[in-house]
Amino acid sequence: MDQELQKSYHGIALRLDRLPIGKVQKKTLFILGGVIFCDSIDMSIGGPVIAQLLASGWSDANLNAIFVSITMVGYLFGGLLSGAISDGIGRKKAALALCALFSAGCLVGAAAPDMYFLIGCRFVMGLGLGGAYPCCYSYLSEFTPPKKRGQWQAYIALVANSGTPVGAFLCMVILPMVGWRAIFIFAGCLGVVFFVLTMMFIDESPRWLAVKGRNEEANAQLVKYEGESEAAGKPVEPVSDEAIREAAAAEEVKQLGWSFLFTKKMLPRTFTMCVGMFAMNVCVYSVVTWTPSIFVSRGFDVAYSTAMTAVMQAGIPCGVFLMSCLVEHFDRKKWYCVTLTIVGFAGLLWSQIPADQTIPIMIVGFLLCMITYGWSTHISAVFLPEPFPTQVRIRGAGFCNAFGRLGGILSPYWISFFIAQGDVTAVYMVNVAIALFGVITMAIWGFETRGKTLEEINEGVFE
């Protein structure tokens, strides 16, 4: 075999795609999943915290809306920051920087003297939150073989999104006892733990190293992974020089800038995923962040509202687990369109249940959270990292995440307006309209990625 070919970008990529699932994928999954787990906890505590702050008089409805919106502004800039530093200085350094931002924002915010200071800290948390999602999900996608990629992206989403019901449970148990500051301290300390684990045990992406010309480093990592696989009794099928030459002839390796995301071949992908992420943010935050406030507006006290929300959000890991079992059995495009349609109308159905019917509210709410997260993690964890070349993978995912955060920035204002009017149905009518627009967009400009290598997905986009 030609060693120079084996060390080339396409050689590294093909060798990674033929690497059996083993130690490297497992540790990457659980540690990076842990980073996003911390972020999910922080995301889920926002609603109960602002509900308590409102009830105690520490905040008001307008400041709460700013709190939610500034989180989304942080998410937006975090997504852009994630793409720039991940594609520029490396996946690992970016993950560490974003985890550090999140942890620092939580720990400093826990000592906030007033709501304005807490809002400022929330922006810093948002930078870490918004950047960690595209970084960590895309990071793992570069280690997994094409036939298993969707399933393993679903697994990391399962680990990550388990933080949402855990956060809701913590708020139900700890929030009434010791207050919101302890919640932020817990989230920040957990972030520090996964910062240390990432620094000690996670490797840089060989794909990124190779595309940056650091082929010897990438090859050294592949040799280590191949040796570990052989030792575990999982022989690695060698990649022929001819296969590498064919892959190199189909795709030229070159450095790409932000403008590549808006070229003729890439613009439909970028636009479609931007619309999908916008719909995701509106639908998810309607369910996760605003549900406690909706309950309070319908006459429930804060403690009971938090408890009902926790029951509903127990559906989140169930939805992600179901998606992980089914993801490789259905085309990405079909799953997206069918489940997003259900998400829109399920929310509308939930909003019609009378306030005195608490059991149906929680049962339908459980199913609503289940299907919402089954769809949202499919697009954000599985689908989103796939359509962009390695050179701009996290910039593409980060840009679409950032655009999607506009849904989170804008929606609190119409949601808070409708809640103040006592019209919860109107909140979910808007969600239906946005969901249908997302489905139409995917139906017209959508693309299929299931079962393809990351390089096959991007054949032709450089023309």
WONOR-V988902 format. One record per residue. N is the residue number from 1. D_CENTER is the distance of its C-alpha to the mean C-alpha in Angstrom with 1 decimal. Layout:
[[N & D_CENTER] [N & D_CENTER]]
This chain:
[[1 & 39.9] [2 & 39.3] [3 & 37.5] [4 & 36.5] [5 & 34.9] [6 & 33.1] [7 & 31.7] [8 & 30.7] [9 & 27.2] [10 & 27.7] [11 & 29.4] [12 & 26.5] [13 & 24.0] [14 & 26.3] [15 & 27.0] [16 & 23.4] [17 & 23.0] [18 & 26.1] [19 & 25.2] [20 & 25.1] [21 & 22.3] [22 & 23.5] [23 & 23.2] [24 & 21.1] [25 & 18.2] [26 & 18.6] [27 & 18.5] [28 & 15.6] [29 & 13.6] [30 & 14.8] [31 & 14.8] [32 & 11.4] [33 & 10.1] [34 & 12.4] [35 & 11.0] [36 & 7.6] [37 & 10.1] [38 & 12.0] [39 & 9.5] [40 & 9.0] [41 & 12.8] [42 & 13.3] [43 & 11.4] [44 & 13.6] [45 & 16.7] [46 & 16.9] [47 & 18.6] [48 & 21.1] [49 & 21.9] [50 & 22.8] [51 & 24.7] [52 & 26.7] [53 & 27.3] [54 & 28.5] [55 & 30.8] [56 & 32.2] [57 & 33.0] [58 & 31.0] [59 & 29.0] [60 & 29.6] [61 & 27.7] [62 & 27.6] [63 & 26.2] [64 & 23.6] [65 & 22.5] [66 & 22.5] [67 & 20.5] [68 & 17.6] [69 & 18.0] [70 & 18.3] [71 & 14.9] [72 & 13.5] [73 & 15.9] [74 & 14.6] [75 & 11.0] [76 & 12.8] [77 & 14.8] [78 & 12.2] [79 & 10.4] [80 & 14.0] [81 & 15.0] [82 & 12.3] [83 & 13.6] [84 & 17.1] [85 & 17.4] [86 & 15.4] [87 & 17.5] [88 & 20.4] [89 & 20.9] [90 & 18.7] [91 & 15.4] [92 & 16.8] [93 & 18.3] [94 & 15.3] [95 & 13.3] [96 & 16.4] [97 & 16.9] [98 & 13.6] [99 & 14.0] [100 & 17.5] [101 & 16.8] [102 & 14.8] [103 & 17.5] [104 & 20.3] [105 & 19.2] [106 & 19.1] [107 & 22.5] [108 & 24.2] [109 & 23.0] [110 & 24.6] [111 & 27.9] [112 & 27.6] [113 & 31.1] [114 & 30.1] [115 & 27.4] [116 & 27.5] [117 & 26.8] [118 & 23.9] [119 & 22.4] [120 & 22.8] [121 & 21.1] [122 & 18.2] [123 & 17.7] [124 & 17.6] [125 & 15.0] [126 & 12.9] [127 & 13.4] [128 & 12.0] [129 & 9.0] [130 & 8.3] [131 & 9.2] [132 & 7.7] [133 & 4.0] [134 & 6.0] [135 & 8.8] [136 & 8.2] [137 & 6.7] [138 & 9.5] [139 & 11.8] [140 & 12.1] [141 & 12.7] [142 & 15.7] [143 & 17.4] [144 & 17.4] [145 & 20.2] [146 & 19.7] [147 & 21.0] [148 & 18.7] [149 & 15.5] [150 & 14.0] [151 & 15.1] [152 & 13.8] [153 & 10.3] [154 & 10.7] [155 & 12.3] [156 & 9.6] [157 & 7.4] [158 & 10.7] [159 & 11.4] [160 & 8.3] [161 & 8.7] [162 & 12.4] [163 & 12.2] [164 & 12.2] [165 & 15.7] [166 & 16.8] [167 & 16.4] [168 & 18.2] [169 & 20.9] [170 & 21.4] [171 & 21.9] [172 & 24.3] [173 & 26.3] [174 & 26.1] [175 & 25.7] [176 & 29.2] [177 & 30.8] [178 & 29.8] [179 & 27.9] [180 & 24.6] [181 & 25.3] [182 & 25.2] [183 & 21.7] [184 & 20.5] [185 & 22.6] [186 & 21.1] [187 & 17.5] [188 & 18.8] [189 & 20.9] [190 & 18.2] [191 & 16.3] [192 & 19.6] [193 & 19.9] [194 & 16.8] [195 & 17.8] [196 & 21.1] [197 & 19.9] [198 & 17.7] [199 & 20.8] [200 & 23.2] [201 & 21.7] [202 & 19.1] [203 & 20.6] [204 & 19.8] [205 & 18.7] [206 & 22.1] [207 & 21.0] [208 & 20.3] [209 & 23.6] [210 & 25.5] [211 & 24.4] [212 & 25.5] [213 & 28.8] [214 & 28.4] [215 & 29.5] [216 & 31.6] [217 & 28.7] [218 & 26.5] [219 & 29.5] [220 & 30.2] [221 & 26.8] [222 & 27.3] [223 & 30.7] [224 & 29.5] [225 & 26.9] [226 & 29.6] [227 & 32.1] [228 & 29.8] [229 & 29.3] [230 & 33.1] [231 & 33.9] [232 & 31.8] [233 & 33.8] [234 & 31.3] [235 & 33.1] [236 & 31.2] [237 & 32.5] [238 & 33.7] [239 & 32.7] [240 & 35.8] [241 & 36.7] [242 & 37.2] [243 & 33.6] [244 & 32.4] [245 & 34.9] [246 & 33.9] [247 & 30.2] [248 & 31.4] [249 & 33.6] [250 & 30.8] [251 & 28.4] [252 & 29.6] [253 & 27.6] [254 & 27.6] [255 & 25.7] [256 & 23.8] [257 & 23.2] [258 & 21.0] [259 & 23.6] [260 & 22.9] [261 & 19.8] [262 & 22.5] [263 & 25.2] [264 & 26.7] [265 & 25.0] [266 & 21.4] [267 & 21.6] [268 & 21.2] [269 & 17.9] [270 & 16.6] [271 & 17.9] [272 & 16.7] [273 & 13.0] [274 & 13.6] [275 & 15.2] [276 & 12.5] [277 & 9.8] [278 & 12.7] [279 & 13.5] [280 & 10.2] [281 & 10.4] [282 & 14.0] [283 & 14.0] [284 & 11.4] [285 & 13.0] [286 & 16.4] [287 & 15.9] [288 & 14.4] [289 & 15.8] [290 & 19.0] [291 & 20.3] [292 & 22.3] [293 & 23.9] [294 & 24.7] [295 & 26.4] [296 & 28.3] [297 & 29.4] [298 & 30.8] [299 & 33.0] [300 & 31.1] [301 & 31.3] [302 & 28.3] [303 & 28.6] [304 & 28.9] [305 & 26.0] [306 & 23.8] [307 & 25.1] [308 & 24.6] [309 & 21.0] [310 & 20.5] [311 & 22.2] [312 & 20.1] [313 & 16.8] [314 & 18.2] [315 & 17.3] [316 & 13.6] [317 & 13.9] [318 & 16.7] [319 & 14.7] [320 & 12.1] [321 & 15.2] [322 & 17.1] [323 & 14.5] [324 & 14.7] [325 & 18.4] [326 & 18.7] [327 & 16.2] [328 & 18.8] [329 & 21.6] [330 & 20.5] [331 & 19.9] [332 & 16.4] [333 & 18.2] [334 & 20.1] [335 & 17.4] [336 & 15.4] [337 & 18.7] [338 & 20.1] [339 & 17.3] [340 & 16.4] [341 & 20.2] [342 & 20.3] [343 & 17.6] [344 & 19.6] [345 & 22.9] [346 & 21.9] [347 & 21.0] [348 & 24.4] [349 & 26.2] [350 & 24.8] [351 & 26.0] [352 & 29.5] [353 & 30.1] [354 & 32.8] [355 & 32.1] [356 & 34.7] [357 & 33.0] [358 & 30.7] [359 & 30.4] [360 & 29.4] [361 & 26.9] [362 & 25.2] [363 & 25.5] [364 & 24.2] [365 & 21.5] [366 & 20.5] [367 & 20.4] [368 & 18.6] [369 & 15.7] [370 & 15.9] [371 & 15.8] [372 & 13.3] [373 & 10.6] [374 & 12.2] [375 & 11.7] [376 & 8.3] [377 & 6.6] [378 & 9.3] [379 & 8.5] [380 & 4.9] [381 & 5.5] [382 & 9.3] [383 & 10.7] [384 & 9.1] [385 & 10.2] [386 & 13.5] [387 & 15.6] [388 & 16.0] [389 & 18.7] [390 & 18.2] [391 & 19.9] [392 & 17.4] [393 & 14.3] [394 & 12.1] [395 & 14.2] [396 & 13.6] [397 & 9.8] [398 & 10.1] [399 & 12.9] [400 & 11.3] [401 & 8.4] [402 & 11.5] [403 & 13.5] [404 & 11.3] [405 & 11.6] [406 & 15.3] [407 & 14.8] [408 & 13.9] [409 & 16.8] [410 & 19.3] [411 & 18.8] [412 & 19.9] [413 & 23.3] [414 & 24.0] [415 & 22.6] [416 & 24.7] [417 & 27.7] [418 & 27.6] [419 & 27.2] [420 & 30.2] [421 & 32.1] [422 & 31.4] [423 & 29.9] [424 & 26.7] [425 & 27.3] [426 & 26.9] [427 & 23.3] [428 & 22.4] [429 & 24.8] [430 & 22.8] [431 & 19.6] [432 & 21.8] [433 & 22.9] [434 & 19.4] [435 & 18.3] [436 & 21.5] [437 & 21.1] [438 & 17.8] [439 & 19.6] [440 & 22.6] [441 & 20.7] [442 & 19.2] [443 & 22.6] [444 & 24.4] [445 & 22.3] [446 & 19.9] [447 & 20.1] [448 & 19.9] [449 & 18.2] [450 & 18.7] [451 & 21.0] [452 & 21.4] [453 & 21.1] [454 & 18.9] [455 & 22.3] [456 & 23.7] [457 & 20.8] [458 & 21.9] [459 & 25.6] [460 & 27.4] [461 & 24.9] [462 & 27.1] [463 & 30.2]]
